[in-house]
Amino acid sequence: GDLEEACVAYLAPPGFDWVATQWGSWRAGGIAVPLALSHPEPELEYVVADSRAVAIVAHPELADRVAPIARRRGVRLLSAEDARAARATTLPAVPPERGAQVFYTSGTTARPKGVVLTHANLASQAVSLVQAWAWSADDRILNVLPLHHVHGVVNVVTCALWSGAACELAPRFDAAAVWQRLLAGGLTLFMAVPTIYTRLIAEWGRGGPAERARMSEAARGLRLMVSGSAALPVSVLGRWREISGDTLRERYGGTEIGIALSHPLRGAGGRLLYIGPALLLAFAFAVMADPVSSVAYAIEAALRAVHGDLGLLLPTMGLV
């Protein structure tokens, strides 16, 4: 059968079940709605209800967290194991203009809002990022980001799958575990938020001189490290450069549009741009008065940016 863009919510730890459920929902003609492992039951129920999910797929170890929601909402609850063991059937043709994924915004100014991205949207983002960051089948990335926002799902998992690269999905972020994985070698990319880099810096500082030297050498083995989802403090940028010998690339975007701006893969990466609080406040007021034209202006400015010299903040969208 064809789910005809019905939403399928799913709760699974990072790993095969997460990816299999996402792609299974797509191939059945549905829209994948990832649930956040960190969210309490009311937030999980909000997403299930707001997206009008027709089913919830849960990892066996997490089924108890969503079973009460499924009962209250009259939604079918499936085990990820049962879903994977289901008998093969004829799969529908899924045109690119169909909805593929729902991401919920961070909800910093109001209740989180569901953003529907089509298969064409996701493909466009993947093509752009794979080209910009020179992904290839030889790459290997460690993901430590949550899998319910664009950063982890699109920038890491989708790009890795699109390019045939290897993607290791850590169950959660742990600074010591990340350094141990870096020391083991083989990784070529790493993407995270500023807080993660801050914690990696702190963990590096706890080592002795010889250990710090080995950790720095391991970090130098990566060809690309990216920071996003929040503004990167200059102090963190500088300290990480001292530790790794490389400059973190920042990128900006929004849940609704994906990644719009990035420092170049090669080169100095532009100059540091400081924006005072008064300018941000004035721009925020302008956005509140006329959000549509403000976003249009911001996108136009982004398209006119050259050589990576211009950094742009879009207050109308939660940074991803």
PEQUI-V441179 format. One record per residue. N is the residue number from 0. RES is the residue in one letter. PSI is psi in degrees with one decimal (999 if undefined). NEAR is the number of other C-alpha atoms within 12 Angstrom. D_FIRST is the distance of its C-alpha to the first C-alpha in Angstrom with 1 decimal. Layout:
# PEQUI-V441179
N_RES_PSI_NEAR_D_FIRST + N_RES_PSI_NEAR_D_FIRST
This chain:
# PEQUI-V441179
0_G_178.8_17_0.0 + 1_D_123.1_20_3.8 + 2_L_-15.9_26_6.6 + 3_E_51.7_23_8.9 + 4_E_21.5_34_11.8 + 5_A_145.8_29_11.9 + 6_C_137.0_40_14.6 + 7_V_111.5_42_14.5 + 8_A_146.5_48_18.1 + 9_Y_142.9_52_19.5 + 10_L_112.5_46_23.0 + 11_A_148.9_37_24.2 + 12_P_160.5_33_27.4 + 13_P_128.8_34_27.8 + 14_G_-165.5_26_26.6 + 15_F_-43.8_22_23.9 + 16_D_-37.7_30_21.7 + 17_W_-50.3_37_21.9 + 18_V_-41.6_33_20.9 + 19_A_-38.5_27_18.1 + 20_T_-41.6_40_16.5 + 21_Q_-52.4_41_17.0 + 22_W_-33.4_28_15.6 + 23_G_-40.1_32_12.6 + 24_S_-42.2_42_11.8 + 25_W_-48.7_36_12.4 + 26_R_-22.5_31_10.4 + 27_A_2.0_31_7.2 + 28_G_10.1_32_8.5 + 29_G_177.8_37_10.6 + 30_I_125.4_42_14.3 + 31_A_131.4_50_16.4 + 32_V_95.1_48_19.3 + 33_P_136.0_45_21.9 + 34_L_142.0_45_24.3 + 35_A_129.2_37_28.0 + 36_L_-29.0_29_29.6 + 37_S_-10.6_20_32.9 + 38_H_141.9_19_31.8 + 39_P_170.7_15_33.1 + 40_E_-42.6_23_30.9 + 41_P_-37.2_19_31.6 + 42_E_-38.0_23_30.5 + 43_L_-42.9_33_27.2 + 44_E_-36.8_31_26.6 + 45_Y_-45.4_26_27.5 + 46_V_-43.6_38_24.8 + 47_V_-45.1_42_22.1 + 48_A_-45.1_25_23.4 + 49_D_-35.6_24_24.1 + 50_S_-9.2_34_20.7 + 51_R_44.7_26_19.1 + 52_A_138.7_35_16.9 + 53_V_-12.1_29_14.2 + 54_A_154.6_37_14.8 + 55_I_125.3_48_17.6 + 56_V_126.5_44_17.6 + 57_A_141.4_39_21.2 + 58_H_142.3_34_23.4 + 59_P_-36.5_23_25.1 + 60_E_-11.4_18_28.4 + 61_L_-0.3_26_27.2 + 62_A_-35.0_26_25.1 + 63_D_-25.1_20_28.3 + 64_R_-25.7_30_28.5 + 65_V_-8.2_41_25.3 + 66_A_-44.5_30_25.1 + 67_P_-35.3_21_27.5 + 68_I_-44.2_29_25.5 + 69_A_-39.6_30_22.3 + 70_R_-46.4_17_24.4 + 71_R_-35.7_15_26.2 + 72_R_-6.6_24_23.2 + 73_G_36.3_19_21.0 + 74_V_139.5_25_18.3 + 75_R_133.6_26_16.4 + 76_L_125.0_34_18.3 + 77_L_142.5_30_17.0 + 78_S_140.9_29_19.4 + 79_A_-34.5_33_18.9 + 80_E_-43.4_21_20.1 + 81_D_-38.4_16_17.5 + 82_A_-40.4_27_14.7 + 83_R_-27.8_23_16.3 + 84_A_-0.2_15_16.8 + 85_A_150.1_12_13.2 + 86_R_139.4_9_12.5 + 87_A_145.1_12_11.1 + 88_T_174.0_12_7.9 + 89_T_127.7_11_7.1 + 90_L_143.5_18_6.8 + 91_P_158.8_18_6.9 + 92_A_131.6_17_10.5 + 93_V_103.2_24_11.9 + 94_P_153.7_19_15.2 + 95_P_-22.3_19_18.1 + 96_E_-2.8_20_18.8 + 97_R_152.1_28_15.8 + 98_G_141.5_31_16.7 + 99_A_-41.5_37_16.7 + 100_Q_142.3_44_19.2 + 101_V_121.2_46_21.3 + 102_F_140.0_42_24.8 + 103_Y_134.2_37_27.3 + 104_T_167.3_31_30.8 + 105_S_-19.3_28_33.7 + 106_G_34.0_17_34.9 + 107_T_-27.5_14_38.5 + 108_T_-15.7_13_39.5 + 109_A_-173.9_12_37.0 + 110_R_143.8_14_33.9 + 111_P_142.5_23_31.3 + 112_K_136.6_22_29.1 + 113_G_131.4_30_25.5 + 114_V_119.0_31_25.2 + 115_V_123.4_31_22.0 + 116_L_136.5_32_22.1 + 117_T_170.0_29_19.9 + 118_H_-36.5_29_19.0 + 119_A_-40.4_19_22.0 + 120_N_-50.7_28_24.1 + 121_L_-40.4_36_23.5 + 122_A_-41.7_25_24.1 + 123_S_-43.0_25_27.2 + 124_Q_-44.0_34_28.5 + 125_A_-46.0_31_27.9 + 126_V_-44.3_26_29.7 + 127_S_-46.5_25_32.6 + 128_L_-38.3_34_33.2 + 129_V_-39.5_30_32.9 + 130_Q_-46.5_17_35.5 + 131_A_-38.4_24_37.7 + 132_W_10.0_33_38.0 + 133_A_44.6_24_37.9 + 134_W_148.1_33_35.1 + 135_S_171.6_25_34.9 + 136_A_-13.3_18_33.6 + 137_D_-6.6_19_37.0 + 138_D_155.0_29_36.4 + 139_R_125.9_33_35.9 + 140_I_145.3_42_35.4 + 141_L_121.8_39_35.7 + 142_N_126.4_40_33.6 + 143_V_10.4_33_35.2 + 144_L_151.9_40_33.5 + 145_P_147.3_36_31.1 + 146_L_55.9_38_27.5 + 147_H_13.6_40_26.7 + 148_H_167.7_38_28.6 + 149_V_-41.0_42_28.7 + 150_H_-55.9_40_31.7 + 151_G_-41.6_38_30.1 + 152_V_-48.3_40_26.5 + 153_V_-55.5_40_27.1 + 154_N_-30.8_49_30.8 + 155_V_-69.1_41_30.6 + 156_V_-49.8_45_27.2 + 157_T_-42.7_36_25.5 + 158_C_-37.6_39_28.6 + 159_A_-46.0_36_29.2 + 160_L_-39.6_28_25.8 + 161_W_-38.8_28_26.2 + 162_S_-2.2_28_29.6 + 163_G_18.3_19_29.1 + 164_A_168.0_25_31.5 + 165_A_135.9_26_31.8 + 166_C_115.9_37_31.0 + 167_E_126.3_30_32.5 + 168_L_105.3_30_31.2 + 169_A_145.0_24_34.0 + 170_P_-28.4_21_33.3 + 171_R_168.4_22_35.6 + 172_F_130.6_25_38.5 + 173_D_117.7_22_41.8 + 174_A_-44.2_25_44.6 + 175_A_-40.8_22_46.4 + 176_A_-36.8_20_43.2 + 177_V_-44.2_36_42.4 + 178_W_-38.6_34_46.0 + 179_Q_-39.0_24_45.8 + 180_R_-39.6_27_42.7 + 181_L_-40.9_30_44.4 + 182_L_-28.0_24_47.5 + 183_A_-20.7_17_45.4 + 184_G_168.5_22_44.7 + 185_G_-20.2_24_42.0 + 186_L_146.5_31_40.4 + 187_T_-20.9_34_40.6 + 188_L_154.5_41_39.0 + 189_F_133.2_42_39.0 + 190_M_135.1_41_37.7 + 191_A_-178.8_39_38.6 + 192_V_161.0_35_40.1 + 193_P_-37.3_31_43.8 + 194_T_-37.3_24_44.1 + 195_I_-43.0_31_42.8 + 196_Y_-36.3_38_45.4 + 197_T_-42.3_25_48.0 + 198_R_-33.8_24_47.3 + 199_L_-37.5_33_47.3 + 200_I_-44.2_31_50.7 + 201_A_-41.5_21_52.0 + 202_E_-40.5_24_50.8 + 203_W_-41.4_35_52.5 + 204_G_-20.1_23_55.7 + 205_R_-12.0_17_55.8 + 206_G_161.6_18_56.4 + 207_G_173.0_12_59.7 + 208_P_-46.2_12_61.0 + 209_A_-41.3_13_59.8 + 210_E_-41.4_18_56.4 + 211_R_-38.2_25_55.9 + 212_A_-41.8_20_56.9 + 213_R_-40.2_23_54.3 + 214_M_-42.5_34_51.6 + 215_S_-40.9_31_52.7 + 216_E_-38.4_23_52.6 + 217_A_-42.2_29_49.0 + 218_A_-33.4_39_47.9 + 219_R_-15.9_29_49.6 + 220_G_-12.6_24_47.3 + 221_L_140.7_29_44.3 + 222_R_-18.4_30_44.0 + 223_L_131.3_32_42.3 + 224_M_130.8_38_42.3 + 225_V_143.8_40_40.7 + 226_S_142.4_36_41.2 + 227_G_-173.3_40_39.3 + 228_S_-11.7_35_37.9 + 229_A_161.0_27_41.6 + 230_A_135.5_31_44.9 + 231_L_116.4_32_46.5 + 232_P_141.3_22_50.1 + 233_V_-35.2_19_52.7 + 234_S_-39.1_17_54.2 + 235_V_-41.7_26_51.0 + 236_L_-48.7_30_50.6 + 237_G_-41.8_20_54.1 + 238_R_-39.8_26_54.1 + 239_W_-34.1_34_51.0 + 240_R_-40.3_21_52.6 + 241_E_-38.9_21_55.6 + 242_I_-44.5_29_53.6 + 243_S_-16.9_31_51.2 + 244_G_5.8_23_53.1 + 245_D_156.2_28_50.2 + 246_T_125.2_34_49.3 + 247_L_135.5_45_46.1 + 248_R_129.6_39_43.9 + 249_E_149.9_41_42.7 + 250_R_150.2_40_39.8 + 251_Y_153.0_37_38.8 + 252_G_-161.0_35_35.8 + 253_G_157.1_35_33.6 + 254_T_-36.5_39_30.2 + 255_E_-25.6_31_29.5 + 256_I_-8.1_30_30.8 + 257_G_-150.8_39_30.7 + 258_I_123.2_38_33.9 + 259_A_-33.1_37_36.4 + 260_L_146.3_39_39.7 + 261_S_148.0_33_40.8 + 262_H_152.4_35_44.1 + 263_P_154.4_28_44.3 + 264_L_-41.0_29_43.6 + 265_R_148.9_20_47.1 + 266_G_-177.6_15_50.3 + 267_A_-21.7_16_51.9 + 268_G_20.4_25_49.0 + 269_G_-178.6_22_50.9 + 270_R_157.3_19_53.4 + 271_L_133.6_23_53.1 + 272_L_121.6_17_52.6 + 273_Y_132.7_18_53.9 + 274_I_123.3_16_52.9 + 275_G_158.1_10_55.1 + 276_P_-36.8_10_53.9 + 277_A_-38.6_11_55.4 + 278_L_-42.2_14_53.3 + 279_L_-40.3_18_50.1 + 280_L_-43.3_15_51.1 + 281_A_-40.8_16_51.9 + 282_F_-36.4_25_48.6 + 283_A_-41.6_21_46.7 + 284_F_-40.0_16_48.6 + 285_A_-38.3_21_47.7 + 286_V_-42.7_23_44.0 + 287_M_-34.2_19_44.2 + 288_A_-38.8_14_45.9 + 289_D_77.8_15_43.6 + 290_P_-34.7_19_40.6 + 291_V_-51.7_16_38.9 + 292_S_-30.3_15_42.0 + 293_S_-44.4_24_42.8 + 294_V_-41.5_29_39.5 + 295_A_-42.6_17_40.0 + 296_Y_-43.5_21_43.5 + 297_A_-42.6_30_42.4 + 298_I_-40.7_26_39.8 + 299_E_-42.7_15_42.5 + 300_A_-39.0_20_45.0 + 301_A_-40.8_26_42.6 + 302_L_-26.5_18_42.1 + 303_R_-8.5_17_45.9 + 304_A_141.4_19_46.5 + 305_V_149.3_17_48.2 + 306_H_19.2_20_49.0 + 307_G_19.8_27_47.2 + 308_D_-16.8_22_50.2 + 309_L_123.2_28_48.4 + 310_G_142.7_33_46.4 + 311_L_133.5_37_44.5 + 312_L_129.4_38_43.4 + 313_L_96.3_37_40.9 + 314_P_-15.3_28_41.6 + 315_T_-13.4_36_38.8 + 316_M_139.9_38_36.3 + 317_G_129.5_33_36.1 + 318_L_139.2_34_37.1 + 319_V_999_40_34.5
